[in-house]
């Protein structure tokens, strides 16, 4: 039997233990030799022992049934216990226990095949009542527990919209383990009889407890405070849940306490019906989808269509003799719900007053923002909206150089003066990392010294990057606010929408950090720490500021925005995105300009299906995001383990670890890998708590240089064309596998099978290769793994586009529009006239954005001086797409005459001023 340390999570452990138990018990009755039968019995006993510490946290099958199975086994009733275990395992695998009672004795009648969850049609599944579990925290006897369960069961009524079962645990620690372990839990009832410590001793469960509360945090808590403290701690790890506190304390005592997620307090009473109704109401509040429901109702209404949409109600399709196949493919509902109407129970995305407004408010609650706005044309548009709303012409913006191209174009539209920030390079894998905090602070301090800090408006960073690098958002925001107390932060979280629903990941999201900082900055302790540090830094040189962990002033303004591609990591139709706002000055300073920017970029004919999918996607993550994200991480971890521990795969592939992608000095925890074949799993919690950068475990970057194929060839010619495996991103010698909330263990297994097959074919190919073929293969491998071009930093803006030579900001808008006049531009060939010009010492300036895919961000922007390093990198690029570059003409650059004319005009303007 596998060790507990072989499992990343308790849910994975539980699933595999039940399957192993089923197989072992089934084999006992078939075994003819006493020795093997005894070995199987020992395995079953060990499996029961392992499950005994896990099952108390789940309602199904329940401890009564579990203990009965164990007694049956001890009495030698192998056929009976085998039958029960098979039924439990099947119900857990298919999820059948969520929609019906599963009889566990042999005399019961249960047509498993007919009732198999997987056999149900989508329509039948949609009609079933959703199931969840309620955690009751109280240290009670077996008899009292039965009384509690009985009272809970008696409250259920046929008309209830949901069905739930109760899980009873005795202690605060058990409750914390349960909410981090059992994804079915949607509500917690905290009664006054709970104790503090758990009696359950298990290695993997202890990890859950460590992650739920800081060391010694609960020591010294008084028994009467256990209930409120539990509500507060659960708010930290699973804020989407509802808690109900049953207490004997007075209203006055409770009023001053932090009750976290507590929705209601019941005072020393046993009103089970009122509690039942509150539980249903709380889950119902998260289950609401106002716009989706409005669209469904609209689709059922008989209407006469006299507006500009022939496809509305499907009329142009049903009357057609030539496009009936489209109607058959999509079905009728999508067309019945297609309209440009904003009345009749619907709403306007541009001026929402009804169900869209309510849907956005529910999304704001779910993602922890102060305001949330929907977008139906992707996060590219979201980025431009935020930039245009906040940045005025001449404002200085610090921008992550390798961010998405929409930000660069946003700078052009806003007329910003841009300071590009360099990420640390990962030359060996032809990709960039992230921007070190020291680099950001250095640029802010330079601008401060030049007297330009008042013009600095925004810091724009990508969190997390395409390759999975995540910032320490709290540290970045606090230290930057220590230098510029009203700095606006735009966090591009296009690939990070799911992070809100993982306790580990949530702490590094923009909205959670903004809320935490708003709370912490108001405390007396923070004020005292800030004043003490200011005394220490009085007249200190910049170097000391760079070396110090800076503390933000108590009066700093928290101004954070995040843009998220909901469609990329959560459930939404293509181009469904959200803008989340947590800006203390939004109402007074930004709201009107934001509205104008939103109007500028948002279609007057938004797709209602996308809006409805955003509404439903929000409902999903509030009710089961924790479960789905947990499974997503588990799938990625399983992939890491399978590849890293397979001898054949190790010959040709390597899973890049945090140690490969993050320099040592940015990993304060010392964690280098999430999985090590010698030591097993590493707890991610520590590095996510401490490190400057962490690696998102849901992304698995695989180095493929050892196969002799570059990343693009491996993606297209091998994975896609031969095996039908789709991926998004490659670099020169890597491919990126991204798990998501839809990734299954079967998908991971298939990928591993494919990689093993590829490795076997390479083995056979090399076994039969001639000497020359082997030399050719080795040369390709060496070229991909050793002879890599160094990644260039941002060079600088040409002086014609800079206000002065003191600080590095550049006027990208002027450069962009200067290129509109063809007489200002010329074309130079990479291996000819461009190289000759640089060798002669001429300053050559790009007139266009140059964006190779991969890496997918500009390596040149308008107005940027082309360096020898950039030329060398471009010459070494071996990709099919380079946007902005014409192979037939060369690189588009500004003429010397255009630059001289612009420089002269700038000098004349400066002299006049």
N, C-alpha and C positions, 0 to 999 in steps of 0.2 A: 504494500500500500504506500502511495506517495506521502511524503512528509508534508506537514502543514506549511512549512516554509516554501514548498513548491507552488503555492497558490498566492496570487496577488490579492485576492479578496475573499471574504467569507461567503459571499453569494456563489462564487465559482466553486469554492470548497464544498458548500452544501449540495449544489447540483451534482457534482461528481461523486460525492459520498453516497447519495441516494441511488445513483445509477450503479455504483460498485456494490452496494448492499443488495440491490435487486439481483445482480448477476451472481453474487456469492451464494445467496440463499437458494436460488434456483438450481445451482450446481450441487448443493449438498445432497438432495434427494436422488440425484443421478449418479453420485459417486459410489463406486463399489468397494474401494479400498479404505480401510479404517484410517490409515495414516493421512491420506489426502482429505478424507472427510473431516478429520480432526483439525487439519490445517485450515480448511474452509470455515469451520466453526470458530476458530480463533480469529480469523479475518472478520467474520460477522460481528463477533463480540467487540473487536477493536473499532469497527465502523459504528456500532451502536454507541460506544463510549464517545467517539468523536462527534456524532450528531447530537448527543445528549446535552452538550454545552451550547449548541446552536439553535435547536428547535424551540426553546422557551421564548424566543423573540418573534415567532410566527404563529398566526392563528390556525393555519392548516399545515399538517393534519391535527395539530394540537398535542399538548403533552399527555393528556389522558389517553389518546389513541396511540401515541408513541410508546408510552409505558406499557400499554396492553400488548403491542407488538413484541416488545422486548420480553415480556413474561411468556408469551406464546413460544418464542424462540427458546427460552431457558427451559420450558417444559417439553421441548422436542416436537412441537407442532409445526414442522417445517413447511408443510404444504399450505397450512392456513396463513402463517406469517408471510410466506412467499406470495400468496395471492394478494394480501393487503399491501405489501411493499410494492408490488407491481402496479397496483391501482394508484397508490400515492405518487409513485414516480411518474406514471403517465399523466396524472392530473397536474403535477408540478411542471412537467415538460410542455404540455399543451395549454396550460392556464385554465383548464376546465373548472377548477375549484373556484375561480373568480365568478362564475355565472350560475353554478348550481351546487347542490349538496352532493358530495361524493360518498356513497355508502361504502364502508370498508369491510363489512363482513361477507362471508361467502354465500350466505342465505339471501342476501339482497339481490334485487334485480336491477341491472344497470347495463343498458346497451351502449358499451363504450364506443363502438365504431360509429353508431348513429349520433352519439353526443360529443364526438371528438371536436374540440374547439377548432382544429385546423380544417375540418370538413365543412364548417359553416360558411355560407355565402356572406359577402360583405353586408348585404341588406339585413340578414338574420343577426349578424354580430352587432350591427348598429341598433337593433331593437332591444338588446339585452340591457339590463340595468347594470351600470358600472359598479364594480366591487372595490372596497377598500377596507382597511383595518384601523381600529381605534386602539391606541395604547393607553391602558389604565395603569397608573403608577401608585401602588399601595402595597404595603407589607401585610398581607392577610394570610390566614390559614386556608387550607384546601376547601373547607366548608364555606368560609366567607367568600372565597373566589368563585365557588359555584353559585352562591347567592348573587354576587355581582353580575356574573355572566347571565344568570337567569333573568335578572331585572333588565339588563340591556336587551336581551332577546325579546322580552315581552313588549318592549316599546315599538318593535318593528311592525309596519303596516304595509298591506299590499300596494297602497298608493304612493309609498315612499319612492322618490326618484332614484335612490341609490340603495345598495345593500352593503352592510358592513358586519364584520366580526370583531370580537375583542381579543386583545393580547394583554395579559396581566403580568407586570414585573414588580419586584418589591422595592427597588432602590433607585436613587438618582443616577448612579453610574450605569445601572442596567438600562434605564430609559435612554441615556445618551448612546449607549451601544445600539439599542434597538432602532433609534431613528437614523443612525448612520448605516445600519445593516439591512433593515427591513424597508424596502422601497414601497410596500403596500400601505404603510402608515400615512394617514392624512390628518389625523387629529390626536391630541393627547389630553387625557383627563388626569390631572394631578390632584390626588387626594391627600389629606393631612397625615396619613399613616406611613408615608414613605420613609425609608432609611437612606443613608448616604452611600455605603459601600456595597459593591457587588460581591456575591459569593462565587461567582462564576470565574473560573481560572482557565484561560485559554490564550495561547500566544497571539493568535490573529485577532481575537476580540479585544485583547489588551491594547493592540495597535489602534483600534477604533476609538477606544477610550482616551488614549493619549492625544489623538487628533481632535477630540471634542473639547478638551479643556487643557489649559496650560498647567505645567507641573505645579503641584501644591496649591492650585487656585482654589480648591474646595476646602482646604484645611482651615479649620477655625469657623466654618459656617455653622451657625446655630440651627438646631432641628426645625425650629419654627420658620426658618428662612429657606429650607430645602425646596419647597414648592416654587416660590418666586425665583430662586436661583436657577432651578431647572428650566423655567420658562425663558429666562435670559440666555442661558447657554444654548438652548435649542434655537433661539432666534439667531444666534451666531452661525450655526452650522446648517440649519434648514429653515430659513425665514418664511418659506411659503406655507408652512404648516399652521394649523390652528391649535391653540392650547386653551383648556378650561380649568380654572383653579378652584378647587373645593377647599375652603378654609374655615377655620374657627376664629380667625383674627377679626378685629373690628375694621370697619371701613377706613377709619382714620389711620390705622397702622398700615394698611395695604396701600393707601393712596400715595404715599411717598416712596414706594419701592419701584424698581425697574422690573416690570413684568414681561418684557420682551414680546413674545408672540401671543400673549394671553388675550383672547377675545372677550372673555367674560369671567367674572368671579361669582361663584355660588357660595353663599354664606351658610355653613353648617346645616345643610339640608340635603335630603335625598330625593330631589325632584327629577326622577329619571326621564320623564317625558319632556320636560323643559330642556334638559341636557341633550336628549336625542334630537329634538327639533333644532337646537343651536348647532349641533354637529352637522346635520343635513344642510342647514342654511349656510354654514361656513364653507363646506365643500361646493355647494351650489353657487356661491359667489365666485369661486374660481372656475367653475364649469360654464359660466356665462360666456356666450359669444354673440354680442349684440348685433354686429353687422352681418355675420354669417347667418344668424337666425332671420334677420330682416330680409336678406337676399333670398333665402329659402322661401319665406312667406311671399315675397314678391313674385317668385317664379310660379307660384300656385294661383295667382290672381288672373282672371280673364281680363285682358286689356286690349285696347285698340292702339296700334303703334302708328303714330304720325310724326315721328322724329327721324333724324338722320342716322339710322342704323338698320339697313335692310336685314342684317343677320339677327336682329333682336327677335326673340321668341322663336327663332329658327325658321322664319317664314321663307327667306330667300333660299333656304336649303331644301325644305320639305316640298316646295313647289318646283324644284329643279329636276330636270331629267338627266343632268350630267354630273352633279356633285353629291349624289345620295351617299356615296362611300364616305364622305366626310362626316355626314350626320350619323352614319352607322358606327364609325370609329369612335367618335366622341360621346355619343349618346345624347338624349334630348335635354337633360337638365342644364348643361353648360350653356345652351342657347336660350332656354327659357329664362335663365338668370342674366342674360346679356342685355344691357340697356345703357342708355346715356342719361336716364332720368335720375334726378336727385330728390324727387318727392315720392309720394306713395309708400312711405315707410323707409325710404333709403336716405342718402345723405350726400353731401358734397365734400370731397377730400380737401378742396381749397378753403372752404369756410364751414368746417364741420360743426353741426349743432345737435345732431341726433346720434344714431348708432355708431358712426365712425368716431365721433368725439368720445363716446363711452368706451369704445374698443381701444382707443389710444390711451385713455385714462387707466384702463385695466392693464395695458402693456406697461405703462409707467410704474404701476404697483409691482408688477411681476419682475421688472428689471431694476427696480430700486432707483428710478430717476425722479426728478420733479416734474418734467414734461417729456412726453414721447410723441414723435411724429412719424407717420407711415410714409413710405415712398414706394412707387410702383415702377421706377426705372433705375433701380440699382443703387449701390453705395457710391458709385462714381458721382451720381447726382447729389446724394446726401453730402458728400465731401464739399462739393462746390457750393451748396446751400449754406453750410456752416461758415465756410471761408468768406463768402460774399457778405453774409450777415454781420460778421464780426470785424473784418479787416477793411480798412479804408486805404485809399491810395497814399503811398508814402509810409505806411506802417511797416515796421520791421517784423518779419516772421522767421523763426528758427525752424527749419524743416529737415527732417530725416531725408538725406539725399536719395536713398534707395526705396522711398515710399512709392505708393501706387501713382501712376501717371496722372490720375484725376486731380491730385493735390497740386502738381506742377502747373496744370492748366488752370486750376483754381487761383493760383498765385498770379497768373497772367490776367485773368478776369478781374481780380480785386485790385490790381496795380500795386501789389506788395513789393517791398524790397526784401529780398530773400537772403538769409544766411543759411547755407547748406551745411549740414552736420554729417561728418563721416562716421560710418559704422566700422567696427573692427573687421578686417578681411579674414576670410577662411580660404586662403589661396589654394590649399591642397584639394578643396572640393569645389572651387570656382563659384563660391557664393559669399555674400556678405552676412555678417552677424547682426548686431544692433549697436545703437549709439551709446557709448559709455557716458555715465553721468558726469564724469570729470570734463569731458569734451563740451557738454552742454553748459556747465557752470563756467568754464573757461570763456566761452563766447559771451555769456551774459555779463561776466565781469569786465571783459574788454569793452563791451558796449557801454557799461556803466562808467568806466574810466574815460570814455570818449564823450560822455555827457549825452548819450543817446538812449538811456534806459527808458525814458518816458515815451519813446516812440516804439519800443518793443511791445508787441501786442499778443503774440501767440507762439506757443511751442507745439509742434505737430509731429507726432511719433506713431509708428505702427505697432500695435499690441494686439495679438501677437503677429510676428512676421509670418510670411508664407511658409518658411521652414520651421516655424514653431518656437521661436525665441520670444520669451515673455519678460517684460520689464518688471522691476520692483516699483510699481506705480506709485505707491505711497511715498517711498523715498525720493523718487524723481520730483513729484509734486511739492513735497515739503521743502526740499533743498532749493528748488527753483524759486518758490515763494519767499524763501529767506532772502533772496537777492532782489526779486521783483514781486512784491506782495499782491499785485493785481493781475498777474500773468494769466492768460487764458490757455487752457490745455485742450487740444483736439486729439483724442486717441482714436486712431483708425482700428477698430476691432472687427473688421470685416469677417475675419476667420475665427472670431472668439465669442460669438453670441451665446454659445452653449455654456460658457464658463460660469455664468451666473448660477447655474444649477448644480455645481459641484462645490462642496465645502472647501476643498483644497484650492481650486481654481478661483473661486469667487473673490478671495482677498486681493487678487491682482487685476480686478476689473475697475474701470474708471468710476462707475457709479458707486460701487461699494466703498472705494477709497475716498471719494468725495464726501460721502455721508459720514464715514469714520473721522475724517479730518474736521468736518464741521462740528462734530461733537467734541473732539479732543481739544481743538483750539480754544474752546470756551472754558476749559477747566483751569482751576487755580494752579494745579501742578504744572501744566504746560506753560502758563504765564511765568511761573517762577523759574522753570528751566530755561525759557527763552531769555529772560533778563540776566540770568547768570552767564549764559553763553555770550551775550552781547558785551558784557564786561570783559570776558576773556578775549574777544575778537576786536576790542577797541584798538584802532590804529594798526591792526594786523595786516601784513602784506597779503596779496592775492593768493600766494602759494599756500598760506595757512588756511584761507577760506576753501581752497580746493581740497585740502587734506582733511578738513573737519566735516563731521556729520552735522549739517546745519539744521537748525530748528526754525520753523516758520513763525513769524510774529503772530500774536493772538488776534490782531486785527486784519490779518490777511484775508482776501476775498477768495472763496473757493469757486472757481469758474471752470467747470469740466464739461466737455461734450464727447460723446462717443457715437460713432457711426458703425452700424452692424449689418452685414449681409445675412439677414435671417435665412434666406434661401440657400446659403452655402453650408450652414451647420445645424439648422433646425428645420422644421417642417414649414415650407412655404413654396409657392410657385416661383418660377424663375423671375428674378429682378425684384422680389419682395424684400425690402430693407427697412430699417428703422434708424431714426436719430434720437438719441437719449440726451437729455439736458439736465445738468445739475449746476446751475449758475446762480449765485446769490444776486447778481445784477441783471438777470434776464428780464424781469418785469419792468424795471426802471429804465434800462439802457438798451436792451437788445430786441425786445419783443416785436417792435414795429419793423425794424430792419430785417429781422428774421422772417417776418411775414412777407415782406417784399421779395426777399431772396427765394423764399419758398414758392411764391407766385411766379417768379422768373423762370424757375427750373422745372416746376411740376406741370405735367400735362393737364389741360382742361378736360381731357377725356381719359381719366385714369381707368385702368382695368379693374373692375369690381371683383373679378375672381382672385386677383392677387391680394386685394385688401381683405377679402374673406379668408384667404389662406393665412394671412398674417394674424388675423383674429383667432383662428382655430389653432395655429401654431403656438400662440401665446397660451391658450387654454391647455394644450398638451404639456408644455414644459412646466406650468404651475402644478399640474397634477401628476405627471410622471417624468418630468425632466430629470429629476434626481436618479431615477431608475435607469433611464436611457443613457444618460451621460456616464453613469457608473459602468454600464455594460460596454459602452464605447471605449472607455479607458481599458477595461479588462481585455477587450479584443486586441487592442494595440499592444498591451503587455504580453499577451499570449503570442503574438506575432514576433515580438522581440525575443522572447525566450526560445521559441521554436527555431528561429534563424541562428541565434547566437550559440545555441547548444548542439547544432547539427554538424557533424564533422565534415560532411561533403559540402554543405553550403558555405562553410567557413573558408573553403579553398578559393571561392570565386566572389563571395559577397561579404560585406561587413555592415552591420547596423551601426550607424553613427550615434554615439552616446553624448551625454551632456559634456563629458570631458573632451570629446572631439570638437564640439561646436561652441563651447564657452571657455575662454581662457581661465587658467587656474585662479588668478587674482579676482575674478568676478564670481567665483564659487566659494563663498565663505564657509559653507557647510562641509566642504570637502567631498561632496557626493560627485562621483564621476560617471556612474551608470545606474539606471533603474533596475537592471538585472545583471547579475554576475553568475556564471555557471558554477563557480566555487562557493559563493556565499548566498546565492538565492536573491530574493527581492530586497531592494532598498526602499525604505519608507520615504515617499516623496515629500512628506509634510515638512521635514526639516529644511530642505533646500528651498521650498516655496515660501518658507517663513523668513529665510535669511539672505539668500543669494541676490546679487545684482541682477542676474538673468537666470531664468530657468528654461527648461525644454519642455514644451507641451508634449506629453506622452502620447497623445492621440495621433501624432504625426511620426511616421517611421521613415527616416531617410536612409536609403540603402546605397552604399557605394558599390558601383557595378564595374569599375575600371578593370577589375580582375578577370572579367569575361572577355575583354578585348573590344567590347562595344561601348560607344559613347552613350550618354544618357538618352539623347534623342532617338538614336537607332534602337536602343533597348526598349524604349517606350512604344515606338510605332511599329517597328518590324518584328519585334519578338512578343512583347506583352499583348499589344492590341491585335495585330494581324493574325497571330498564331493562336492566341489563347483567349482573346476577347476580354482582357483585363484593361480597364481604363484608369488612367491617372492624369493629374493636372500638370505637375511641374517636374522638370529635370534640370540638372546642371550638366557641365561637361562630362562628369563621371559619376553622377548620382541620379537616383529617381526617388520621388517622394510618394509614399503610400499614406493616404489620409483615411483614418477611420471616421465614421460619423454615427449618429444615433440610429441609423438603419443598418449598420454593419453587423453581420451575424458571425457566430463561431464557424459556421459552414463556409462562409466567404474566406475567412482566414485560413481554414484548412485547405481550401482549393488553391489559394495563393502559395501556400507552402508546397503543395504537391507540384505546382507548376515550376517553382524555383528548383525543387529537387530534380524534376525532369530535365530542366535546362542544364543543371550542373552535371547530370549523368551524360547528357549528349555532348557536353564539352569534354568530359573525361574520355568518352569514346572517340571523339574527333581528334583529340591530342594523342591518344594511344595509336591511332592509325596514321598520324601526320608524318610527312617526310621531314627531313632535317630543315629544309627551306621553309616549309609551312610552319614548323615549330618556331623558327627564328622570326617569321613574320608575326605570329601570334604574340610572342614575347615582346617584340618591338611595339605592337599596338598597346599592350598592357603597360609597358614602361612609359609610353607617351601619355597615357591617360592617368597614370598614378604618380609619375615622377616629374615629367616635363610639363608642368602647368604654368600658364602665364600669370604673373602677379596682377592682382586686381588693382586698378588705379583709384586713388582718392579724387575727390572733386578738386579740380585745379584752382581756378578762380574766375571771377567775372573780369572781362576786359575793362580797362579804366574808363572807357567811354560810357559804360553802364553802371559805374560806381560813383556815389556822391563824393567820396574822398578816398585817400589811400590809408586811412587809419583803421577802419573796420571793414569786414569782407562783404557786407550786404551788396546785392546787385539788383538793378531795375530790370527784371525779366520781361515785363510788359513792353517796355520800349524796344527791347531787342526783338521780341516776338513780332511786333507790328512793323519794325524796320524792314523785316524780310519780305513783307507783302509787296514791296516794290522790287521787281526783278532786277532793275539796274543796280541795286545795292548788293547783289549776290553773285557768286561764282561757284563753280564746281571743281573740286580737286580730287584726283584719283589717289586711293590709299597708297598704292605701291609706286606711284609716280610723282605727280606734281605736289601732293600733300607732303610726302616725305621730304622732297627736295626743299619745300618752303620751310619746314621745321628745321632741317639741317642747316639752312642758311641763316637761321636765327630770327626769321619773321614770326610775328605773333599772328597766328591763324585763329579765327573766332568762328564758332559754330553759329549758323543762322537757323538751325532747326533743332527740334527734339530728336535725338537718335536713341531708339529703344529696341535693343535686340531681345528676342524671345528664344530661350531664356537669356538673361535673368528676368526680363520683363519690366524694367524700370529704366529711366533715361540715364545713359552714360554720358550724354552731352545734352545741354539745354541751350536755348538761344542766348547768346551773349557770353558763353563760356569759352575761355582760351583752351585750345587743344594742346595737350602736353604730349611729349614723346611716350609717356607711359600709356596714355589713352590710345594713341596710335598703335602701339605694340599690342594692346589688348584687342583692339578691333581687328587687327591683322590676324590674330590668333583665333578669333571667333570662328566656330564651325557650326553655324545655325542656319536654318532655312529662312527665318524672318528677321529683318532689321528694319523696323518702321522708321521712316524719315530718311533712309539711305537708298539711293538709286544706284544699283550696280552698273547701269549703262553709262551713268554720268560721273558718279563719285559722290563725295561729301559736299553738302551745300554750306558755303561759308560766306562771310561778309567780305566785300572788297575793301582794300585799304582806303580807297577814296571815301567810302561810306562811313568808315570808322573815324577818319580824319575830320570829315564834315560834322559828324555828331559831336566829337570831342571839342571842336572849335565852338560849336553852338553852345555846348555846356559851359565852356569857359566864359563866353560872352554873357551868358545868363547869370553866372556866379558873380562876375564883375559888376553887372548892373545891380544886383541885389546888395 
